[in-house]
Amino acid sequence: MAIECFVITLIFAAIVFSFAHANRIRWVLATVPLGILPLANSVANFICTKLLKIEMSDTTALAVILISAMASCIWIGAASCMLNSKKMKIPYMVVGFLFNIILSIILVNHYLAV
């Protein structure tokens, strides 16, 4: 799952870069939190498997998923305050929270099934 999460992170990085290039700083700050969960999972998996030469334990994986999902959701809530209208805030928050919840469920199922 680390490679899949890394690819998701690269996709969000490309989106952030395109918003930054278009000088849409509000949308840069709104897009960055969506990449926190997949990035944290990839980095934690890389550190455990490549640097420490151990398999990432279920407890470590669940802690990384929980902490990064909470941080991402907090940032999404804060970033929604920067959006201009209520028409943009509510869908952004709903989609952002659902993305984090669904990805967290997928990652938890992956680590507990292995």
N, C-alpha and C positions, 0 to 999 in steps of 0.2 A: 504494500500500500504506500510505501514511501515514494516510489517513483510516480504513482498516480497523483499523490499530493504535490510532488514537485512540479509536475506538469500543470496542475491547477494553479500553483503559485506563479509559474511562468506566464500563464494566460492573464492572470490578474496584474502581473508586472507590466505586460504589454498594454493592457488597458490603462493602467496608471501612467505609463509613459506617454500614451497618445493624449490623455487628458492634460498632462503637464505640458506637452508640446503645443496644445491648443490654448494654453494659458487658462485652463478651467480648474483653478486651485480648489474650489469647493468640492468638485467631483473627484479630484485626487484624494482629498481627505476622506471622502465618503467611500471610495473604493478600497483603500488600503486595509480597513479592518476585515474585509472579506477574505483576504489572503493570510490572516494571522493563523487560523487553525491549520490549514494545509502546510504552511511554512513551519510551524512549530512541530508538527508531526514528522515532517521530513528531516528537520534538523536533529530532533531527538533520536530518531531512528539511525541517522548517520553517525551521531556521536556514540551511541551504544554499540552499533555493529562494526563500524570502521575504526574508531579511535580506541574504544575500550575493549573491543573484541569480545563482547558478550551479547547475548540476545536480550532485547528489551523486555523487561518483565511486564506482566499484565498491570500491576500496580503503577509502575512508572508510566506506561502508556495511558492508563485511565487518568492519572494526575495531569499529564501533559494535555490530554484532550479537554478535560474539565477546566483547567486554568486558562488555556488559550481560548476556549469557547466563551468563557465568562468575560475575558478581556475584550474579545471581539464584539460581544453584545454590548458591553459598556461603551465601547468606542462608537458603535453604530448609533446608540442612543444619543451620544454627544454630537456626532456628526449630523444627525437629523436636525439639530437645532440650527445648523448653518444653511440648510436648504430654505429656499424662499417661501414657498407656499405649503399649505396643509395638504394640497393635492399631491405634492411630491414627497412629503415627510412620511405619511402613513404607508404608502406602498413600499418605499425604501426600507422602512423599519420592518415591515412584515416579511418582505422578501429576504432581507439580510438575516433576520432571526431564523426564518425557515431554512435558509441555506446552512447556517451554523448547526441547527438542530438535526437536520437530515444528514449532513456530513459527520456530525458527532455520532449519530446512531450507526452509520455505516462503519466508522472506525472502531467503535466499541464492539460491534458484532465481529469485525475482523480479528481483533486482538483476543476476544474471548473464545472465538471458534478455533483458533490455532492451538 
